[in-house]
Amino acid sequence: MNKWVTIGLSIAIAAFLGANAILLFSEKSIIPKTLYVHDYERVATGTFEEQLPKESLVAPELITTVYVKDENTVDGWLVKEGDVVQTGTELAQLNTASADEQRAIWEAEREALERQLTDINSTISSLESDRSQAQSDNSSDANQTDSIIGGTEEQPIEVDINVDVEVDVQQDGAFAQAISQAEQELAEVNRQLVVVDAQLAQEGATAIISPVEGVVSEIRDENGQLAVDLYSSQKVIVTYATDEQWQDIQANDRVRIQADGLETSVEGVVLSVSQVPATDSEWLKAYQALDPKEQANPLAYYEVRVQPNEPIETLPFGNNTNSLILVHEAKDAVSVNSAWLYDRFEQDAIAHIVSANGFAVKTPVKIAFDWKTRSILSEGIAAGSVIVYEPSISDYRYAPAIFFPMPMDLPTMDSVKDAGWKFYMKHLIF
């Protein structure tokens, strides 16, 4: 054969093979591919819980403080610390000479508290109005700082509000913190008003009485003024969250409470998560002593109050308890190996699911939360679906067909011994 014909045929064959290789293996190839996948799993539903263990303390639902002008006003104490009192129980006897003077003090205090209530309510209304206006105002590029002042002369409430629309999230947070602070002040004033009204409701005002049912916690001297702290008989669980944990804990999260003195664990719910950092208190000091490992310089501690679903009367105030807060919980949810998800961004990702025709189809999924090495999904994959993992699968422009390893099921020695010679003869012949 002519040399040039041979060369031409070789070039033509090489070009044909090269063109076919490009059509078959290039990224832009539209020819279906078959991909061997070793890692796969048929997903099933389950119940998943992410728990946050916390040291916690038994605390009163409310602490009520009764004030007396000074020790000269009291003719004699009728209770001591630790005594159980009912609403209307006399705490101390007033001397006759000071009774009228004490009543005048209570009346003046009630007027001041009522004025304070009006001022705080006005502040809250102003903050909520300004917050609503700031959220709806998205057309202005102005940047200014306003100072909002409210409360009373004794307890002013002030917060700087940045109204730059570009920092709308931070701005809303500042409003929320100011409103939360004002509401806490409002609750405290209302408690003080209840105490004063109870005192003025007596005939003759000859004694200091308890406005609530509870326990006498402490009788103390506060800058020359006597004060009696009363713990309400209703008990709650108090713990503290660091600034990072605060993001995870939500009101109404389920809680499991365990403690010496409880026969079984008690269910509860998160009653509140404070938006304002906790101030230095005996409860916070006790918590820090119980859980020193959390004192790695957190920015702040936030009080978390848990309401047990059943009474915990067998536990005294201040008793140490262990609380498991279920920060994430999913029932009948699908979970997948976190490493098998692609192109993850926050709570969105891509999974490859085997279709009914045997192709690996890209499927968007929504991640509820991560649990150990798995991701719990809220959307995207139904129970019974087969998810596959192969690093090179993302290189395919079109969904490749999938084939799996040959299943192998080797017999055990017991099953071999149990089968008699007739069993083997049957299969050898037929």
Phi and psi in degrees as a GROMACS rama.xvg file:
@    title "Ramachandran Plot"
@    xaxis  label "Phi"
@    yaxis  label "Psi"
@TYPE xy
-58.1021  137.582  ASN-2
-58.4119  -40.7757  LYS-3
-70.5256  -32.1468  TRP-4
-65.3715  -40.8125  VAL-5
-62.5672  -44.6569  THR-6
-62.2212  -43.0324  ILE-7
-63.068  -42.9232  GLY-8
-63.8756  -38.6758  LEU-9
-63.2804  -43.4726  SER-10
-64.4417  -41.9322  ILE-11
-64.3555  -41.944  ALA-12
-65.6078  -42.8712  ILE-13
-62.9419  -41.6463  ALA-14
-64.6077  -40.5847  ALA-15
-62.3044  -46.4423  PHE-16
-64.9254  -40.2436  LEU-17
-64.5671  -43.0909  GLY-18
-62.9524  -41.7157  ALA-19
-66.0523  -36.7275  ASN-20
-64.7412  -41.1393  ALA-21
-64.0804  -44.6893  ILE-22
-63.5073  -32.302  LEU-23
-85.4711  -42.5162  LEU-24
-107.756  -9.79846  PHE-25
-69.4416  161.295  SER-26
-64.4815  -28.2699  GLU-27
-90.6802  3.74667  LYS-28
-64.8884  137.076  SER-29
-101.737  2.1573  ILE-30
-75.9427  127.883  ILE-31
-57.0472  140.897  PRO-32
-110.308  157.08  LYS-33
-117.25  129.208  THR-34
-123.398  130.316  LEU-35
-80.8848  127.271  TYR-36
-124.996  123.781  VAL-37
-91.3619  -34.8715  HIS-38
-98.0029  115.495  ASP-39
-151.702  162.891  TYR-40
-158.31  136.073  GLU-41
-90.036  115.712  ARG-42
-77.8238  148.081  VAL-43
-133.68  162.442  ALA-44
-86.4037  157.964  THR-45
-164.525  177.853  GLY-46
-107.805  129.106  THR-47
-128.894  139.976  PHE-48
-135.878  130.692  GLU-49
-104.795  114.822  GLU-50
-103.289  143.005  GLN-51
-116.945  102.913  LEU-52
-74.6851  135.948  PRO-53
-137.733  138.397  LYS-54
-71.7374  143.307  GLU-55
-150.262  171.778  SER-56
-135.309  148.482  LEU-57
-79.4796  126.564  VAL-58
-135.935  160.177  ALA-59
-74.1977  149.251  PRO-60
-64.5566  -38.5792  GLU-61
-135.63  146.729  LEU-62
-117.067  117.635  ILE-63
-107.859  133.308  THR-64
-115.088  126.654  THR-65
-106.357  128.692  VAL-66
-106.361  146.166  TYR-67
-125.471  144.582  VAL-68
-52.787  -57.8729  LYS-69
-162.584  175.39  ASP-70
-66.7596  -22.2765  GLU-71
-70.8063  -19.7554  ASN-72
-74.3146  -28.3138  THR-73
-88.8537  127.202  VAL-74
-85.595  -25.4753  ASP-75
175.829  141.001  GLY-76
-82.9184  137.307  TRP-77
-104.599  -6.1251  LEU-78
-134.997  166.232  VAL-79
-132.812  168.582  LYS-80
-61.1399  131.883  GLU-81
99.8114  -12.09  GLY-82
-71.2461  142.114  ASP-83
-87.7986  130.706  VAL-84
-125.458  155.908  VAL-85
-107.359  166.999  GLN-86
-62.0746  124.975  THR-87
94.9817  -5.36953  GLY-88
-63.7157  134.271  THR-89
-75.8046  127.692  GLU-90
-93.8413  -39.0498  LEU-91
-151.63  147.985  ALA-92
-93.1226  129.395  GLN-93
-86.269  142.699  LEU-94
-74.906  150.256  ASN-95
-59.6606  -38.6593  THR-96
-64.6715  -28.6765  ALA-97
-98.5071  -6.25897  SER-98
-61.7267  -49.1503  ALA-99
-64.3131  -39.5965  ASP-100
-64.1327  -40.3887  GLU-101
-65.9245  -38.2376  GLN-102
-64.0782  -39.9783  ARG-103
-63.2875  -37.1126  ALA-104
-64.597  -42.2742  ILE-105
-64.0952  -39.856  TRP-106
-64.8308  -40.7323  GLU-107
-66.303  -37.0298  ALA-108
-66.656  -38.7679  GLU-109
-63.6759  -42.5842  ARG-110
-61.3547  -42.447  GLU-111
-64.6556  -40.7674  ALA-112
-66.249  -38.1877  LEU-113
-65.2611  -39.2917  GLU-114
-65.0436  -38.4077  ARG-115
-64.7888  -39.7519  GLN-116
-58.8894  -45.0514  LEU-117
-60.8918  -44.4572  THR-118
-64.855  -43.6058  ASP-119
-67.7927  -41.0588  ILE-120
-60.5545  -39.2196  ASN-121
-64.7357  -39.8498  SER-122
-64.2707  -44.3113  THR-123
-62.1001  -43.3508  ILE-124
-61.8621  -41.0947  SER-125
-65.1554  -43.9781  SER-126
-62.8384  -44.0191  LEU-127
-65.4232  -37.3422  GLU-128
-66.491  -45.6447  SER-129
-66.5983  -35.1501  ASP-130
-65.1775  -44.1196  ARG-131
-63.4856  -39.8214  SER-132
-67.571  -39.8199  GLN-133
-66.1951  -36.7346  ALA-134
-69.0779  -32.3122  GLN-135
-88.5087  -13.8914  SER-136
-90.7886  94.1773  ASP-137
-115.126  11.8975  ASN-138
-103.415  -14.0515  SER-139
-97.9455  142.864  SER-140
-104.029  9.7036  ASP-141
-66.9521  150.889  ALA-142
-130.684  110.931  ASN-143
-144.242  163.055  GLN-144
-121.708  122.758  THR-145
-106.776  145.125  ASP-146
-108.212  118.294  SER-147
-102.087  125.21  ILE-148
-121.548  134.78  ILE-149
-150.814  -161.951  GLY-150
81.4005  -141.164  GLY-151
-129.18  174.901  THR-152
-64.0272  -35.1356  GLU-153
-74.7715  -37.173  GLU-154
-132.821  74.349  GLN-155
-71.3029  151.72  PRO-156
-120.086  119.104  ILE-157
-135.888  137.552  GLU-158
-149.246  140.132  VAL-159
-89.2888  127.894  ASP-160
-114.262  119.268  ILE-161
-89.2334  121.217  ASN-162
-101.789  21.197  VAL-163
-69.5005  122.063  ASP-164
-65.2362  -17.5777  VAL-165
-74.3943  -16.6484  GLU-166
-120.917  48.1601  VAL-167
-63.2828  -34.8683  ASP-168
-66.9956  -47.0368  VAL-169
-63.0723  -38.1784  GLN-170
-62.8576  -45.821  GLN-171
-62.5981  -36.4219  ASP-172
-63.8444  -37.8433  GLY-173
-65.5251  -42.3481  ALA-174
-61.7091  -44.8771  PHE-175
-60.7341  -40.8372  ALA-176
-66.809  -41.2899  GLN-177
-64.586  -42.3643  ALA-178
-65.4625  -42.1568  ILE-179
-61.2774  -42.4938  SER-180
-63.6318  -42.3298  GLN-181
-65.3595  -38.6735  ALA-182
-66.7963  -35.1781  GLU-183
-65.4896  -41.5065  GLN-184
-62.1325  -39.1612  GLU-185
-63.681  -43.7861  LEU-186
-63.3128  -39.885  ALA-187
-65.8896  -42.3424  GLU-188
-64.3257  -40.2667  VAL-189
-62.0153  -39.0332  ASN-190
-64.4895  -42.2208  ARG-191
-64.0158  -36.815  GLN-192
-66.8501  -37.2002  LEU-193
-61.0196  -41.7626  VAL-194
-62.3074  -48.4369  VAL-195
-64.2374  -42.933  VAL-196
-61.7489  -38.0376  ASP-197
-64.584  -39.5603  ALA-198
-66.2742  -42.1599  GLN-199
-73.4089  -16.8305  LEU-200
-75.5078  -13.5444  ALA-201
-70.3309  152.723  GLN-202
-85.1535  116.39  GLU-203
87.5811  -18.5336  GLY-204
49.806  56.6476  ALA-205
-98.2063  -1.00571  THR-206
-149.223  156.619  ALA-207
-88.1503  125.034  ILE-208
-115.365  159.885  ILE-209
-84.7004  126.18  SER-210
-83.1449  -7.42804  PRO-211
-137.51  165.905  VAL-212
-90.9569  129.677  GLU-213
174.645  -147.632  GLY-214
-128.269  138.318  VAL-215
-73.0412  115.249  VAL-216
-88.1872  -48.4802  SER-217
-156.967  140.76  GLU-218
-113.726  117.239  ILE-219
-138.383  165.256  ARG-220
-103.883  117.151  ASP-221
-114.611  93.5521  GLU-222
55.8183  47.0473  ASN-223
83.3357  -3.68367  GLY-224
-112.983  128.447  GLN-225
-74.6479  141.429  LEU-226
-137.445  140.552  ALA-227
-119.586  118.787  VAL-228
-92.3395  129.864  ASP-229
-119.608  124.148  LEU-230
-87.0116  131.078  TYR-231
-65.9102  153.465  SER-232
-71.0166  -21.1712  SER-233
-76.798  130.892  GLN-234
-110.337  145.645  LYS-235
-130.641  172.292  VAL-236
-105.989  131.763  ILE-237
-118.138  132.312  VAL-238
-140.202  -179.009  THR-239
-135.042  139.264  TYR-240
-108.387  140.897  ALA-241
-74.6236  172.81  THR-242
-62.0009  -31.3035  ASP-243
-74.9931  -40.8734  GLU-244
-68.5329  -27.0805  GLN-245
-56.9946  -33.1322  TRP-246
-66.6578  -26.0105  GLN-247
-92.11  -31.8297  ASP-248
-84.7071  131.719  ILE-249
-127.085  151.991  GLN-250
-58.6588  142.961  ALA-251
77.9375  3.04245  ASN-252
-61.4513  140.263  ASP-253
-73.2917  147.637  ARG-254
-136.072  139.935  VAL-255
-109.735  125.228  ARG-256
-110.029  128.086  ILE-257
-128.188  142.772  GLN-258
-165.828  152.939  ALA-259
-64.0844  128.819  ASP-260
110.015  -15.1536  GLY-261
-104.795  128.118  LEU-262
-65.3888  -39.8549  GLU-263
-135.022  168.613  THR-264
-67.1873  148.632  SER-265
-112.031  132.801  VAL-266
-80.5009  149.066  GLU-267
-154.669  179.74  GLY-268
-133.856  151.68  VAL-269
-69.1026  117.714  VAL-270
-79.105  -44.3515  LEU-271
-158.59  151.563  SER-272
-125.82  113.451  VAL-273
-65.5567  141.642  SER-274
-92.3002  -6.31853  GLN-275
-111.064  133.209  VAL-276
-54.4008  141.029  PRO-277
-69.1292  139.039  ALA-278
-83.5756  163.825  THR-279
-63.9007  121.295  ASP-280
-146.996  168.87  SER-281
-62.9815  -34.5467  GLU-282
-67.5986  -43.2894  TRP-283
-66.7061  -40.0511  LEU-284
-62.8433  -40.6604  LYS-285
-65.4044  -40.3911  ALA-286
-63.7032  -43.7319  TYR-287
-63.3417  -33.2918  GLN-288
-70.3938  -33.8386  ALA-289
-75.3105  -32.4631  LEU-290
-129.382  66.0353  ASP-291
-66.207  -20.7677  PRO-292
-66.4381  -19.1934  LYS-293
-87.3537  4.12133  GLU-294
-92.5682  33.0442  GLN-295
-81.2332  57.7965  ALA-296
53.2614  53.9497  ASN-297
-67.539  152.971  PRO-298
-64.6244  -35.1837  LEU-299
-165.613  162.775  ALA-300
-112.467  141.787  TYR-301
-123.335  131.789  TYR-302
-71.8851  133.724  GLU-303
-120.839  123.09  VAL-304
-109.214  132.503  ARG-305
-117.19  131.155  VAL-306
-99.6899  111.542  GLN-307
-64.6473  147.387  PRO-308
-78.7454  -11.4981  ASN-309
-140.964  156.564  GLU-310
-59.5439  146.416  PRO-311
-121.09  50.4658  ILE-312
-65.3939  -21.3259  GLU-313
-75.982  -8.0799  THR-314
-104.861  130.952  LEU-315
-79.3307  164.407  PRO-316
-61.3949  139.092  PHE-317
86.03  -2.87953  GLY-318
-66.9253  138.493  ASN-319
-76.7131  131.842  ASN-320
-130.12  160.973  THR-321
-110.736  125.184  ASN-322
-116.575  129.222  SER-323
-105.709  107.359  LEU-324
-90.7426  123.802  ILE-325
-84.7132  89.5815  LEU-326
-73.172  -26.9801  VAL-327
-138.246  139.267  HIS-328
-150.446  133.023  GLU-329
-141.947  131.084  ALA-330
-111.691  142.275  LYS-331
51.2144  44.5042  ASP-332
-107.552  157.13  ALA-333
-94.6683  137.987  VAL-334
-124.348  146.935  SER-335
-134.503  160.779  VAL-336
-63.8521  124.794  ASN-337
-59.4055  -33.5454  SER-338
-71.3093  -12.9339  ALA-339
-89.7049  2.96051  TRP-340
-96.6599  145.075  LEU-341
-115.536  156.094  TYR-342
50.2607  45.6044  ASP-343
-75.5098  135.402  ARG-344
-139.117  109.173  PHE-345
57.2864  -112.78  GLU-346
-102.38  8.00741  GLN-347
-111.121  142.942  ASP-348
-157.646  177.264  ALA-349
-121.072  135.655  ILE-350
-122.791  154.055  ALA-351
-105.427  117.074  HIS-352
-111.898  138.297  ILE-353
-78.7672  122.371  VAL-354
-77.7588  175.453  SER-355
-63.5942  -24.0302  ALA-356
-91.7622  2.08014  ASN-357
89.5548  18.1535  GLY-358
-103.732  148.154  PHE-359
-84.6969  106.977  ALA-360
-102.095  131.782  VAL-361
-67.4248  127.536  LYS-362
-129.884  118.387  THR-363
-67.9605  138.11  PRO-364
-129.986  155.156  VAL-365
-114.155  125.456  LYS-366
-94.8581  123.925  ILE-367
-76.7024  -49.3852  ALA-368
-167.179  164.532  PHE-369
-98.5367  138.795  ASP-370
-135.612  110.788  TRP-371
56.5218  -121.133  LYS-372
-98.3541  11.1332  THR-373
-121.059  157.53  ARG-374
-110.579  129.813  SER-375
-91.9195  124.521  ILE-376
-98.3059  142.012  LEU-377
-103.87  -21.6242  SER-378
-148.847  154.29  GLU-379
116.828  -43.2176  GLY-380
-126.097  132.235  ILE-381
-91.8196  154.788  ALA-382
-60.2951  139.125  ALA-383
95.987  -12.128  GLY-384
-70.2337  152.849  SER-385
-104.935  119.361  VAL-386
-102.384  138.654  ILE-387
-120.293  154.606  VAL-388
-135.075  124.191  TYR-389
-155.489  117.839  GLU-390
-53.1454  -34.9848  PRO-391
-79.7194  -4.66452  SER-392
-65.3948  -27.1835  ILE-393
-73.0136  -14.8118  SER-394
-78.0049  -12.7058  ASP-395
-84.1762  131.036  TYR-396
-71.9529  -37.2843  ARG-397
-116.018  155.983  TYR-398
-61.1293  121.56  ALA-399
-81.186  154.298  PRO-400
-74.5943  146.344  ALA-401
-112.532  135.762  ILE-402
-130.571  145.567  PHE-403
-106.222  168.406  PHE-404
-61.2068  151.318  PRO-405
-67.1702  123.879  MET-406
-67.5163  138.785  PRO-407
-125.841  129.255  MET-408
-133.292  92.9578  ASP-409
-80.2568  139.03  LEU-410
-71.7655  151.632  PRO-411
-84.3496  161.566  THR-412
-63.355  -32.7327  MET-413
-64.1632  -42.1344  ASP-414
-68.2022  -32.7319  SER-415
-65.9496  -42.4945  VAL-416
-70.1935  -32.8005  LYS-417
-70.4008  -26.7731  ASP-418
-80.6999  124.896  ALA-419
-82.1936  179.405  GLY-420
-65.3855  -28.7714  TRP-421
-63.678  -36.2471  LYS-422
-63.1037  -45.8436  PHE-423
-71.4884  -37.9148  TYR-424
-62.506  -39.2383  MET-425
-59.8434  -44.822  LYS-426
-76.4327  -26.8437  HIS-427
-70.9979  -36.2932  LEU-428
-81.9921  -43.3835  ILE-429
